[in-house]
């Protein structure tokens, strides 16, 4: 299921990026999606989130590869479905952006396709939405104390297995 989640997240992101590249033109007026608050505006980001690290595309790519690898290993290692699925969503979003990185002129130097402009503050994509939602769920899991590496719950003991009771749950004679 973890792999399926990652593939679906990546597929949705890549599909929306292809649609954005087909129907939007970089450098033109943003198209309203939710009024002037959220608009569609095609850009290409060589850096990390919020365009941090521009000019360091290869470094961002290597860091992203390491992070996605760690999250993927954790999602397959945990016994908690909630943790596994949440980490798969974050990994899938990271992988989707890495696909863009590997479409550049040289290894790992491609630019991420961004097209959702939030209030004029920053431009992102669907993979970014999955990552942000996944990280928010990670915080909820942490605050609620859901363990990442808890051992699977053992079956509860039937009452008759308790000392001093028979199969019918009544106390046995101790004579």
C-alpha positions as CSV (number, residue, x, y, z in Angstrom):
1,X,0.0,0.0,0.0
2,X,2.9,2.4,0.7
3,X,4.3,2.0,-2.8
4,X,0.8,2.5,-4.2
5,X,0.3,5.8,-2.3
6,X,3.7,7.1,-3.4
7,X,2.9,6.3,-7.1
8,X,-0.6,7.8,-6.9
9,X,0.7,11.0,-5.2
10,X,3.5,11.3,-7.9
11,X,1.1,10.5,-10.7
12,X,-1.4,13.1,-9.7
13,X,1.4,15.7,-9.4
14,X,3.0,14.9,-12.7
15,X,-0.4,15.0,-14.5
16,X,-1.2,18.4,-13.1
17,X,2.2,19.7,-14.0
18,X,1.7,18.5,-17.6
19,X,-1.7,20.2,-17.7
20,X,-0.2,23.4,-16.4
21,X,2.6,23.3,-19.0
22,X,0.1,22.7,-21.7
23,X,-2.5,25.4,-20.8
24,X,-0.4,28.1,-19.0
25,X,2.3,30.3,-20.4
26,X,5.2,31.4,-18.1
27,X,5.4,35.2,-17.7
28,X,1.8,35.9,-18.5
29,X,-0.9,37.2,-16.3
30,X,-2.0,34.7,-13.5
31,X,-5.3,33.0,-14.1
32,X,-7.7,33.2,-11.2
33,X,-8.5,29.9,-9.5
34,X,-10.0,31.2,-6.2
35,X,-10.4,34.9,-7.2
36,X,-7.2,36.8,-6.9
37,X,-6.2,34.8,-3.7
38,X,-5.1,31.6,-5.4
39,X,-4.1,31.9,-9.0
40,X,-2.5,29.7,-11.7
41,X,0.9,31.1,-12.7
42,X,3.5,28.8,-14.4
43,X,7.0,29.1,-13.1
44,X,10.1,26.9,-13.0
45,X,11.9,26.6,-9.6
46,X,15.6,25.7,-9.6
47,X,15.8,25.9,-5.8
48,X,14.0,24.4,-2.8
49,X,10.8,25.4,-1.2
50,X,9.9,29.1,-1.5
51,X,12.7,29.3,-4.1
52,X,15.4,29.0,-1.3
53,X,18.7,27.7,-2.6
54,X,18.5,29.0,-6.2
55,X,21.8,28.2,-7.9
56,X,22.2,25.2,-5.7
57,X,19.9,22.8,-7.7
58,X,22.3,19.8,-7.5
59,X,22.7,20.2,-3.8
60,X,18.9,20.5,-3.4
61,X,18.5,17.3,-5.5
62,X,21.0,15.3,-3.5
63,X,19.5,16.4,-0.2
64,X,16.0,15.6,-1.5
65,X,17.1,12.1,-2.6
66,X,18.5,11.4,0.8
67,X,15.4,12.6,2.6
68,X,13.0,10.7,0.3
69,X,15.1,7.6,0.8
70,X,15.0,7.9,4.6
71,X,11.3,8.6,4.6
72,X,10.6,5.6,2.3
73,X,12.6,3.2,4.5
74,X,10.8,4.5,7.5
75,X,7.4,4.0,5.8
76,X,8.2,0.4,5.1
77,X,9.8,-0.2,8.5
78,X,7.0,1.1,10.8
79,X,4.3,-1.1,12.2
80,X,1.9,1.8,12.3
81,X,-0.3,2.1,9.2
82,X,-1.0,5.8,10.0
83,X,2.8,6.5,10.1
84,X,3.4,4.4,7.0
85,X,0.7,6.0,4.9
86,X,1.6,9.5,6.1
87,X,5.3,9.0,5.3
88,X,4.4,7.6,1.9
89,X,2.4,10.8,1.1
90,X,5.4,12.9,2.0
91,X,7.8,10.6,0.1
92,X,5.5,10.6,-3.0
93,X,5.5,14.4,-3.0
94,X,9.3,14.5,-2.8
95,X,9.7,11.9,-5.5
96,X,7.3,13.8,-7.8
97,X,9.5,16.9,-7.5
98,X,12.6,14.8,-8.0
99,X,11.2,13.7,-11.4
100,X,11.3,17.3,-12.4
101,X,14.9,17.6,-11.2
102,X,16.0,14.7,-13.5
103,X,14.6,16.3,-16.6
104,X,17.2,19.0,-16.7
105,X,20.1,19.4,-19.1
106,X,22.5,17.5,-16.7
107,X,21.9,15.0,-13.9
108,X,19.8,16.5,-11.1
109,X,19.7,20.0,-12.4
110,X,16.2,20.3,-13.7
111,X,13.8,22.9,-12.4
112,X,10.5,22.0,-10.6
113,X,7.4,23.0,-12.3
114,X,5.3,25.3,-10.0
115,X,1.9,26.8,-11.0
116,X,-0.3,27.4,-7.9
117,X,0.3,31.0,-6.7
118,X,-0.9,31.5,-3.1
119,X,-1.9,35.1,-2.3
120,X,1.1,36.3,-4.3
121,X,3.4,35.0,-1.5
122,X,4.8,31.9,-3.2
123,X,4.1,29.5,-6.1
124,X,4.0,25.7,-5.6
125,X,2.5,22.6,-7.1
126,X,0.4,19.6,-6.1
127,X,3.4,17.6,-4.7
128,X,4.0,20.5,-2.3
129,X,0.4,20.3,-1.1
130,X,0.9,16.6,-0.4
131,X,4.1,17.3,1.4
132,X,2.6,20.0,3.6
133,X,-0.5,18.0,4.5
134,X,1.8,15.0,5.2
135,X,4.1,17.0,7.5
136,X,1.0,18.4,9.3
137,X,-0.2,14.9,9.9
138,X,3.3,14.0,11.2
139,X,3.0,16.8,13.8
140,X,-0.5,15.5,14.8
141,X,0.9,12.0,15.2
142,X,3.8,13.3,17.3
143,X,1.5,15.5,19.5
144,X,-0.9,12.5,20.0
145,X,2.1,10.3,21.0
146,X,1.6,7.8,18.2
147,X,4.8,5.8,18.2
148,X,6.7,5.3,15.0
149,X,8.4,2.1,16.0
150,X,5.9,0.5,18.3
151,X,5.8,-3.3,18.3
152,X,2.6,-4.8,16.8
153,X,-0.1,-5.2,19.5
154,X,-0.4,-8.7,20.8
155,X,-3.8,-10.3,20.9
156,X,-5.5,-9.7,24.2
157,X,-5.5,-12.7,26.5
158,X,-8.9,-14.4,26.9
159,X,-10.2,-14.2,30.4
160,X,-9.8,-17.9,30.9
161,X,-6.1,-17.6,30.5
162,X,-5.9,-15.5,33.6
163,X,-4.7,-17.3,36.6
164,X,-7.4,-18.7,38.8
165,X,-10.2,-18.9,36.2
166,X,-11.5,-21.7,34.1
167,X,-12.7,-21.6,30.5
168,X,-16.1,-20.5,31.6
169,X,-14.5,-17.5,33.4
170,X,-15.5,-18.9,36.9
171,X,-12.9,-19.2,39.6
172,X,-11.3,-22.7,39.9
173,X,-11.1,-24.4,43.2
174,X,-7.6,-24.0,44.6
175,X,-7.7,-27.3,46.6
